[in-house]
Amino acid sequence: MPKPVYSLLLWACILCFVLPARAQNATVQGKVSDSRGPLQGVTIHVEKTSKGAYTNAEGRYSISLSPGAYTVSASHIGLATLRRDIVLSPGQVLQLDFTLAEGANISELVVLGSRNLPRTQTETPVPVDVIDVKRIVSDAPQVSINQILNYVAPSFSSGTQTVADGTDHIDPASLRGLGPDQVLVLVNGKRRHNTALVNVNGTFGRGAVGTDMNAIPTAAIDRIEILRDGAAAQYGSDAIAGVINIILKSTVNRLSVNVTTGANVTPKADKGIDGQTLQTAVNYGIPLGSKGGFVNIGGSFDFRNYTNRSGPWVGPVYRTYPGGADKSDSFLVANKITRNDIRMRAGQSRLRSSQVFMNASLPLENEAEIYAFGGFGYRNGQAAGVYRLPHDSRNIIDIYPLGFLPEIHSDIYDRSLALGIRGKLGEWKVDLSNAYGQNEFNFSVENSLNASMEKASPTRFKAGGPVFTQNTTNLDFSRRVDVLSGLDISFGAEHRFERYKLIAGAENSYTDYGRATKIGTDGGGNPILVPDPQGSINTRFSPDGTARPGGAQVFPGFRPENAVDATRSAIAGYADAELNFSSKFLLGAAARFENYNDFGSTFNGKLTARYKLSEQTALRASGSTGFRAPSLHQRFFSNTATLFVDGLPYEVGTFTNDSRPAQLLGIPQLKPEKSKSFSAGITSRFGKFNLTIDGYFTHIDDRIVYTDQFSGSNAPNASETDKEIYKLLQQANANKAAFFANAINSETKGIDLVLTYGTRMGKGNFRADLAATVSSTQQVGAIKASEKLAGKENIYFSRTSRIYLERSVPREKINLTLSYNIRKFNAFVRNVYFGSVEEATNEPAFFQTFQPKVVTDVAIGYKLLKELKLSIGANNILDIYPDLVENPNNTTNNQFLYSRRATQFGYNGRFLFARLELNL
């Protein structure tokens, strides 16, 4: 990893930023306030140009303009927009202040999608949404980033998973129907690190690595920009579907405290209530220096209890085994035990987390600035597995007479820090930054056992886990050249270092002691065993003769053979130009060259165009190529176990692409995914309405998938292919093997619509937002199986994997939000239409389509004092649930009443909340 001193040396070479600005230009500067004082984050826009700015922590702004006549507007959500006409002469410095009053505004200035000057949403050549997190956190029931975006941005999907190991604790997300690893996340415009977890269980995004946005407290966030367009040519790997840019707060001398509590109140919950939540969020900013500097700190503490929507176990609890007693339901009655005592948990996991984030800026002379941001987060999760019945071979009845519900616990640490300096170097704006991030995911297993140890088994295990580290250094240059109506140029370079570690768990978490040597006894008289394939203790069996498995139940730990410490680095050079041929026509181009030390180079480009049909209406389009580098997780993750067959040990599980099983089966090394994206749309402002409609198409070659397990067979009636696979795996001492592979091509197409309206209504302000998306992702062409696995395409990319890719998240989503503010009151109503999804399964009898549903959120707020507001409301106030699973055989004895493999809107039911906000 680059040492911090390297970055300090780079920053030192930029201290020459503090050079005089151009004397021939004029400057417009000023301060924006409301009735409470200075306003941060106000949009200052020079109309009919692409120039603008945001106010800083003291409400101040500054814009450099050529001499001439302009109209300058100041706007902020919830406040009336003001416009002023000005005339500038060469070298003039004009003081232009604004005082904004309550009103309605629906236009925002955005910087995402261009490395040059900001534009309003209807003037960008690519579609960009702006989510005002401050307003949503005040009105809506949701408090985490993923859930806020899931209900606000139709092209974004994220659902809480259940019985999916680590994925229960980090929600995978999708943009435009593509995978979690095909959307890039930025913070203040700088690349954010991925999570350490790779999703290898039965969920949407299977085999993918996403970004944990929930590690950033909403108290620290001002707004979120979502670029819905392929942008790898601008921002690098992972941006095939688009980019999410999280902008942090920079307010000062304002304390905000937000306490939200609630619970799921629904007849389907035990005792009618569960899922209790509590979030306490705080934000405060401190002025730094005398030139508008600041340090803003936001943090939160969150607690979320689990929910349970499983049913009582409907199958036999005990069964008769040779030489044993028949323990039927009469046994339960005699011992005053109900079937609720042996049920599992199907619902959201329990989480407890705390996080803090900082955003700071220190202005220097002549428009230069040193900035920093970052934070620390900790999350402890508790998720349940499948219930082990008393008679199960995985249970030791002396330890758990009624069986047991094993739990996966997680300790997740997230650390990040970005430092940078930006300013002017002659005519150029220069920005040098270094962003460091690390995500650590530690697994432990509780309320469990290692059945092969019998009564000597502990009930808690340390299972190990992954750690991912990323360090990114950027140097960016940009400027405007007076050519035609303006030429914006930017270029830069990037160096990225990544490290992936997989740490082994404790020996008893992964070892099968079925064959072992006894070396003594412990203080309680239990045997001390050492694993030994030639040991004196034979494979242990349950009373009915079934072999007892080894390793911690529900999540066997990572073994020393799985442990890895892998690194790689990448360097990139990029350029971006946008030429305004006239006030109506803009044409942009971007190019990026990137070289990785583990698989080589890639070159990508992008073209964008916007043409104004009038001052209110414009056409826009883009076309680009893109790429996504295979993650280190996909290259080096492995999780294997030992299975004894006829007394001989064989390996079962996930193997890396450079392992012996992969080489024998012809599984090639991973290579980058390559994409082609096209989009076209129209933007319009008519009256108090803003409208954008955009269609898009994305083709991805060599998409990486996580295969099912290859096993083969040596049975006399087995096919020649199965016999050959069996023989090859035997040579590698393996029995079953899964891999990551560039196995498919896919196509995604769809259309997005966003319509907003804001007006004064009576003595209050009314706002309506309608947003909709219709998309379709499909695997196209032949599955790319290796020559030795020809005929096994259904294992390379199974029907289950296909449904996870194509139909496990809604293809259609419509959001209508209405809000009204009048004096001390505000009201909020939102309806979200979630389209149909399908059950991800290889079993035709279990196939099912879950029909569309509409979920309604409501809230009302009242200002008890000028500084104190109380809100109450509900998510899913009508208590809507997805369709029940139809085939009883697919419910695991009534334990999964709702699908755990489809991500529609969850199945927690009605959530009621109350919120108290203090703003000083």
N, C-alpha and C positions, 0 to 999 in steps of 0.2 A: 504494500500500500504506500502511496506517496506520503512522505512525512510532512507534517504541517509547515515545517520550515520552507519546503519547496514552494508552497503557495504564498508564504510571506515574501519570499524573494520575488515572485511574480508580481505581487501587489506593489512592491516597492518600485518596480519599474514603471508603474502607472502614475506615480505622484506628480508627473508633469501634466496631469489633467488640468491643473489650476492655471490655465492660460486664458487670456482675454477672449471674450465672445466677439462676434463680428459687429463692427460698429455701424455698418450700413443698414442693419435690420432695426426694426422698432420692437419694443417690448410692451406687452400688456400684462399687468400684474394686479393682484388685489386680494381681497379677503371676503369670504362668504360666511354668513352667519344666519342663524334662525333666532327665535325668541329666547333660546336658552344660552346662546353664545356661538363661538366658532364651530363650523361644520367641516368634518373630515369626509373625504370620499365623494364630494360633489362633482358632477360631470360638468366641465367647462368645455364648450364646443364652439369652434369658429365655423358657422354654418356655411354650406356650399364649398367647404374645404375638408380635408382629412386631418386638420390640426385640432388639438385639444389637450386637455390635462385633467388631473384629479387634484382637489385641494388636499393639502397635507394635514398633519395633526393640529396645526394652528389655524386651519381654514384658509391657508394661503395657496396661491397658484401663480405661475408665470409662464407665458407663451411668447416665443419669438416669431415675429411676422414680418413679411416684406411690407413696405409702405403701401397704403391703399385704404379702401373703404371695406368694412366688414360688419357682420352681425354676430355678436357673441352671446351665447345662451348659457345659463346656469341651471342645472336640473338635478333633482334628487328624488328617489322614490318616496311618495307620501307628501311631497312639497310641490307647490306650483312653480312651473318653469318661468324664469325671467329672461328677457332678451333686451340687448342694448346695441344700438348702431354706433359705430365708431369710425373715425378717420385717422390714419396714422401717417406721420411724416418720418423721413429717415432719421434714425438715432433717437426717436422719441421714446420716453418711458411713460406709459399711460397707467394711472391708478384707476382700476375699475372694480368697485366693490358691489356685492349683492347681499340683500337681506331677503331670505325666502320665507314665505308663509305657507300654511297648510294648503294642500291642493292635491292634484292627481298628476302623476308623471309615469309614462310607460316606456321611455327611451333611455338606454344606457350606453355609455361609451365603453368600447372593448378594445383590448390590445392583442388578444389571442388570434392566431392565424396569420399574423404579420409581425415581422421583427422591426417594423418601421413605426409609423404614427398611428395613434388610436383613431377609431371610427365608431359611429353609431351602429347599432345592430342592423339597421336596414341599409347601411352603406358598405358593409363588409362583402367581399367577393365570395365568401364561403359562409355557411350558416353557423352562427354562434348564439348560444343561449346565455343569459345572465341571470343567475339565481341570487336574489337578495336574501342571504341567510339570516341577517338580523331581523327582517320582517317575518320570515317564515317561522323562526324559532319563537317569536312572540305570539304568533297566531295558531300554528299547526300542532297536532299531537306529537309528531315525530321529533326526536332529539338527537339521533345519530345521523351522520352524513349519508350513509348508504340508504337509510330509510327515507330521509328527506328527499333525496334525488329520485328514489323509486316512485314517490307519489307526486313529484313536481315535474320531472323531465320524462316525457313518454318514451323517448328513445333509450332511456336508461332503465335497466332491470337489475334488481338485487333482492334475494330472498333469504330468510333465515332457514338454515338446514337443520336436520335432526338425524341422529344416529349415523353420523358421517365422520367420526373421529375428529381430527383437528378442524375440519371445515365447519363444525358446529360453532366454532369460536371466531372465525373470520369469514364474513359473508362474501362469496364470489359475486362479481358484478359484470354487467354486459352493457355495451353501447352499440346500438343499431344491430342487435342480434349476434354480434361477434363475441369472441371469448374474453375472459378476464385479462389475459395477457396481450390483448390486441388493442388496448386503450392505454395511453400514456397519461400519467398523473404528474402535474407540476405543482409546486408551491411557490407563489410569487414569481412565476415564470421559470423556476429552476426544477430540474428533474428530481422526482422523489423516488426513493428506493422501493423495491418490491418486498413483499412478505417472504419469510423463510419457508413458508409452507407450500408444498405442491399438492393439489387436490387429486388424490388417487382413489377416492371412494365414489359411491354412487350419487353424484350431484351434478348439476349443471357446471360446466367448466372443468369436467373431469380431465386430468392430465395437465391442467394449466396452472400458472403462477400469477396471482394478481397483486394488487396494492391495497394495503390496509388503510383506507381513508378514515375509518372510525378511530384511528389512533390520534387524530387531530381533533381537539375539543372544539365544538361549535362556538364556544365563548370567544375563541381567538379568531374566528373567521368573519370577514366582512361580506364577501360575495364569492360565488363560484362561476367561472366561465366554462362553458362546454362547447368545444369545437366539434361539430358533427361532420367531419370530412377527413379523408386520408391525409395524414400530415407527416409521414415518415421522412419525406424529402426535406422537411423543415426542422423536425425535432428528433429524428432518429428512430431507433428500434421501438416497437410496441405501439406506434401511433397509426396503425393500419385503420382502425375504426374511428379514431379521433383522439382528442386531447381534453382532459379536465384540468383546469387551472384554478387552484385554491388561493384566493387573495386574502391575506391576513389583515386584521384591524391595525390602525395606526392612530386611534384617538388618544387624547391626553386629558388629564384632569376630569375625567368622567368615570365614575364607578358604576358598574352594572352588576347586579346580582340576580340570578334567575334560578328559582327552585321549582322543579316540576316533579309531581308524584302522581302515580296512577296504578291501575291494575286492570286485568282482563276480567270483566264482569259478564259472565255468560253461563247459561244453564249447563253447558257441556263441560265446564270446569268442575273439579272436585270441590264440593261445598259452594259452588257457584262463583268462586273467585280464585284466581291465581295470577302468576306473572307480575307480581308487584314490582314497581320500579320507583327509583328515586334518583334524580340528578340535581346536583348543586353546581352551578356554573358561575364563575366570577371573572370579570375583566376590568383592568385598570391600566391607564397609561400615564407615564411621567414625562414631562418635557425634558429635553436634553440639549443644553446649550441655549444660545439666544437666536438661532437662525432656523427654528422649526424642527429641530431634532426631537426624537422621542424614543421611549422604550415602552412598548405595550405588552402586557402579560395577560394571558387568558388561560384558565384551567377549569377542570371539572372533576367531580367525583360521581361515579355512576354505579348503581346497583340494579340488576335485573334478575328477578327470580325465574325459575323454570316454569313452563306450562306443561300440562299433560292432557293429551286428547286420545289416549289409548283406551281400549275397553277392557273389561275383566277377561282374564284368560278363559277360553271356552273349551280347550282340549283337556285331556287327562293331566292331572298334576303329578301323580305317582303312577308307576306301572309295575306290573308283576315281573320279577326276574327270577331265574333259577335259584332255588334255595332261599329266596327272600319273601317278605310278606307283601300282601296286596294292600297298599295304602291308597285307598280311593277317597272320594269326597267325604265318606263317613269319618275318615281320619281328621279332615279339616273341621268338621262339625264338633267332634269330640274334643278337639284342642282349641275351639273357639277362634278358628282362623277362617278368614274370608278370601275369596279369590282376588280382592283388591290388595291383599297383602303380598301377592306374588305377581302383580302386574308390572310392566315396564313403564318408561316415560317416553312418549312421542310428542315432541313439542320443542320450543326454544330452550336452549341451554341456560344455566345460571351463569351470570357474569358479574364480576366486581372489578371496576377499573378506576384508575385515576390518571390524569394526564395534564401536562402544563406546556404551554407554547409561548414563545417570545418573538416579538418582531421589533427591530430597532433600526434607527437611522441617525447618523451624525453628519450634518452638512459641513462642507469645507468651503474654501474660497472658490469663487468663479464657477458656481454650479456643480461642483464636485460633491460626492457623498460617499461615506462609508456606511454599509448596511450589514445587518446580521439577522438571522431568524433560525428557529429550530425549537426542539422540545424533547421531552421525555414522557413516555407512557408505560404504564404497567396494567396488565389485564390478567385476572385469574378466572379461568372458566371451569365449569363442571358440566359434563354431558354424560348421558347414560348410553349403555349399549343394549343388547338384546338380553332379556331375562334368562338366566340359567335355571332350569327346573331342578327339583331335588334329585330326580333319577338320572339327570344328564351326566354323561361320562366326563364332562368338564367340571362337575361339582364333587366336593368331598363332603358327604352328608354329616360327618362329625363336626365340621366347621360351619356349614350352612344347612341346617335341617330342612329349611323351607326353600332351599335354593338361594340365589342371590342376583342382584342387579348390579353388574360391574359399572364403574364410572371412570371416564377419561377426564383427568384434570390437566389444565394447561397453565403455565406461567409464561406470559408473553411480554417481552421487553422491547420497546421501540425507542430508538435514539436517533436524533438528527441535529445537524448544525450546518448552516450555510453562512459564509462570510464573503463580502465582496466590496469593491470600490468602483464607482462609476462617475463619469464626468465628461469633460470635453478635452480633446486633443486636436487643437486647431479647429477645423470645420467638422470634425468627427465626434460623435458620441461614442464613448468607450465604456465597456462594462467587463470587469474581470471578477470571476467568482469561483468559489470552491464549495461544493455541497457534499457533506458526509452523512450517511445514513446506515443504520443497522437494525435488523429485526431478528430477535431470538425467540425460539419457540421450544419450550421445555415440556415434555410429556411426563405425566405420572399416572399411575393406575391405582385406584382405591376400591375398597369393598370387592376385592377380587381374590384370585389365588392361582398358583401354578399347580395344576392337578397332578402332574407327574411327581410332585414332592409329597403328595398325600397330606397327612396330618401335620407334617413339618412345614407346610407352606405358609409364608406370611400372607397378609391381606393387602399390603401396600407395596408398590414397586416404582422405582425410578426407571423410566423407559428411554431416556435420552431425547435427542431432538436436533433440528437443524438451526443454523445461524447463517444469515446472509448479510454481507457488508458491501456497500457501494460508495465510491468516492468519485465525484465528477467535477472536473475543472473546465470552465468555459472562458473564452475571451471573445467578445462581440464588438463589432464596429458598425456604426450606422450614420447616415447623413442624408440630407435632402439637397438635390442639385436643381438649379433653376433651368430646367429643360422642358419645353412645351408648358404644360400646366403643373409640372413638378415630377421629378424622378427621385424616388426613395431607394437607397442602396444600403444593403447590409451584408456583412460577411463575418466569418469567425471560425474558431477551431474549438474542438472539445477533446478531452482525454477522460476516459472512464476506466476505473479499476473495480473489479468485482471479485468477491471471495465467498465461496459456499463451503460450509463445514457441516458435517453430520456426525454427531457425538453419540457414542454407544451408551446404552443403558446399563443398569446393574446386571450382573450375571444371572440372577434368579428371574429377571424379567424376560429373558429370551431362551433360556436353556431348557431342553427336554431331558429330565433326569430319569427317563424310562430305562436307560442302561447306564448304570453308575457304579462306582466303587464306594463303599462305606469306609470312612476314615475315622469314625468316632461318633460320639453323641454330644449334644449340647446340654446346657444346664437343666433343661426340662426333660431330658431323656430321649429327645428326638434325634434321628440319625443325621449325621453330617455327610452329605453326598458330594462326590466329585464326578462330573459327567465323564463317561468312558464307554465308547461303543463296545469294548470288550469286557465291560465291567461284570461284576458278579450278580447284580440285581437285574432281573429280567424286566422287560417292558411291563409296566403296571397296567392293570385292567380294572374297570368299574365292575360292580357286582353282576351286571348282565353280560360281561365278557368283552365290552368295547374298550379299545385302548384309550388310556387317558392321555390327552395332549399336554405338551410342555409349553412353557412361556406364560406370561401374565395373560389372564383371560381378558378379552375384548381388544387389547392392544399389546401384543408382544413387543418387547423393547427392541431397539436397534442393536445389532450385534457388532462386535469388533470388525468383522469382515465388511460391514456396511459403512463403517466410519470412513470419512473422506475429508480432505482439506484441499480444495481446488481453487485456482485463481485464473483470471484472464484479464486482458486489457484491450481497449479499443481506442483508436484515434479517429477523428473525423474533421473534415473541412467542409464548409457550407457557404452558400451565397444566395442572396434573395434580392430581387429588384422588382419595383412596382412603378410603372410609368403611366402618369395621367396624360394621355394624348390631348384631352380637353377636359372641361368640367363634367362631361358626360361619359367619357370612355376611359376605363382603366384596364391595363394589362399587366399581369404579374408573372414572374418566373422564379423558381427556386431549384437549387441543385445541392446534392449532398453526396460526398464520398466518405465511406467509412471502412476501416480496416480492423479486423479482429485477429488477435494472435493465434486463435484456435481454429478458425476455418477460412480466413481470407478476407476478400474485399467485396464491397457492393456499392453500386452507384445508382442514385435515384433522382428523379426530377418531378417537377410539378408546374403546371400552368394554370393561372386563374384569370378571369375576365369579369368585368362588370360594365354594363351599359345602361345609362339613365334614359329611359323613354321620356321622362318628365322629372320635375323636381320631386314628385311624390312616388314614382314607380321606376324600378330598375330590374334588369335581367342580370343574372350572374351564373357562372359556370366554372368548373374546375376539372382537371384531369391530372392524374399523378401515378407514378409507380412507387412502391414501398417495399418494406421488408420487416421481418421480425426475427431477430437472432434467437436461436434456441437458448433457453435459460440454462445456467449452470445446474439448476435443480434437475432439469430434464436430462441433462448429460450425465449427472453423477449420483442421482438419487437411486438407492437400492434398499430393499427391505426383504430379507430372506429368512426362512426358517428351515430347520432340519426335519425331514420326515423319514421314518424308518420303514423300508419296504423289504420284507423277507429278511429282516435283521440287518439290512445294510442302510447307511444314512444317505439321503438324497436331499438336495436343496430345492426349495419351492419358494416362489415369490417374484419380485421385480429385480431384473438384472440390468446393469448398464450396457451401453452399446459396444463397449470394448471388452466385455466379459467373454469368457470361454463359450457359454451357451449362445450368445449373440453371434460370435464368429462362426460357430458350427452351423447355425441356422441361416446364416447369410444376412443378418440384420445389419444394415450399413450405419456408418456414423451419421449423426444428425447434421442437417444443413439448414440455412435460413429459409423461412417462408418468404415467398415473393408475391406481391400484390399489384393489381391494377385497379384504380378507382376513378369513377366519373360521377359528377353531380351537376345538376342544373336546376335553377329555380328563379322565382320572381319575388321581389319585395315591393311593398306598397304602403304608403301612408295616405289614408283618406279620412278627412275629418279627424276624429279622435281615435281612429283605429290604426293599428299597425299589423300588417299581414306579411308573413313569409311562407312560401311553399317551395320545398326542395325535394327533388327525386335523386336517387343515388343507385350506383351499381359498383360492387366490389368483387373482384375475382382473386382468389388466393391459390397459388400453386404450392405443392409440397407442404401442406398443412400438417403440423405435428399432432399425432394422436397417441393416446395411451392404450395399448392393445389389451385384449383379454388374454388369458393364460393358454399357451400352447402346451400340450401334454403328449399327444401321440398314444399309441397302444401297441402291445405285443400279442394281442389276442389272435387266435388262428383266423378269425373272420374279419380282422381289421384290414383296412385299405393299405395299399403299398405306401401311400404318403404317410399315413399314421405310423406304420412300422418304421419308416425312415426317420420321422421326427422322434419317435421313441428311442431309436438307436443313437441318434445324435445327442439327445439329452442325456442318455446314459453315459456317453463318452465324457460329458461335462459334469458328471455326478449330479445331475439335476433331474427333477421329476416333472415340474411344471414351471413355466417361465413366461413372464410378461415383459414388454419393452416399450420404450418411446420410439416412434418411427414417423418419418415423413410419408404418410400413407395415402393421403387423399388430396384432391382439389375441391374447392368449394366456391359457391357464388352466393352473394347476398344482394338483394335489391329491395327498394322500398321508397316510401315517400313520407316526408314530415311536413306538418302544417302547424303554424303558430299564429294565433290571432289574439291581440290584446286591445283593450279599450279602457280608457280612464276619463272620468269627467266629474265636475261638481254636480251633486244631486241634492237639491234642497240646501241645507246648511252643512252637508257632509260631503265626503268624497267616495265615489264608487269606482271599483276596478273589476274588470272581468278578464280572465285568461283562459283561452281555449287552445289546447295543444293536442295533437294526435299524430300517431305513427302507424304505418302499416309496412311490415317488412317480411322477408322470406329468405332463409338461409338453407341451402341445399348442397349436399355432396354431389359433385358432377364427375363424370368420367370413371375410369376403372380404378379400383383399389390397387395400390402399388405394393404388391406382395413380393418378397424376395423369391428368387428362383426355386430355392429348396422348400418354400412354403406355398408354392402355387397350389391352388385348390383350398387354401385355408383363409381366404379373404374374409369369411364371416367371423374369424377370430381377430384378424388384423383390425377390422372395423366392423363391429357387430351391430346388430339391429339396436341394441341398447345404446351404444355409442352414437349411432345415427340420430336417435331421438333426442339424446342429450344435446347434440349439435343443432338439430333442426326444430324441435317442437317442445322442449322442456321449459321454455320461457314464452310468454305471449307474443304472438306475431302482431297483434293489434292492441293498441293502448290509447285511450282517449281521456283527457283530463280537462275538466271544467271547474275553474275556481272563481268564486264570487266573494268580494270583500267590500265592506262599507264601514266608514269611520265618521262619526258625528260627535263632536264635543268629547265627552268622556267615554263614550261607548264605541265598540267596534264589533262587527259580526263577520264570521268567516264560514263559508260552506264550500265543500269540494266534493265532486263526484269523479271517481276514476273507474273507467271501464277496462277490465283486464280480459284479454282475449283467451281463447281456448288453449289448452296445453294437453300433452299426451303422456301416458305412463311409459317410462323408459324400461323396457323389458325385452328379453329374448323369447319369452314364452307367449305364443299366440293367444292362449286362453286368458292371459292376464292383460292383454292389450285393452286400453280404454282411453277415450277422449273426455277430458273434463271441460264442461261447457263454460262459456264466458260468464262473468259476474260483474256487478257494479258495487263498489265500496264507497260509502259516504262518510265524510269527516265534517264535523261541525265544531264551532267554538264561538264563545262570546267573551268580550273583555270589558272591564270597567276600571277607570282610574279612580281609585279610592282617594288618592292625593295626586298632586302634580307629578310626584316622583315615584308613586307606588301604583301598580296595576295588578289586578286579579283577573285571571282567565280560567274558564272551565270549558270542557268540551269532550269530544270523543273521536277516536278513530274507529271506523266501521260501526257506527252507531246503530245500524239495523241488524247487527250480529249475523253477517253473511259468512257462510262457509263454502269451501269448494265442494264439488260432488264427492260423495262417499265412494270408496273402492267397491266395485260391484262384485268381483269374484271373491267369495269368502276364503278361498285357498291362498289369496294374495294378501291377506291381512295378518299373517303369522299368528293364527289363533286369536284374532280380534285385537291384536296389538297395534296395527296400523290401519285405523279406520279411514284415514286420508292418505293420499299418495305422499311418500317421502322422496320421490324421485322427480317430481315436477315442481317448478318454481313459478307459481302463479301469484298469489298474494299472502300465502301462509294460511294457517288454520288455528289461529289463537282466538278468533271471534272478537267481540266488542271490547274496546279498551277505553276506559274513562280516565280523564286526567284533570288535574288542577295545577295552576301555575301562578306563582307570585314573582313579580318583577320589580326590582328597585333600581332606579336610575338617578344618580346624584351628580 
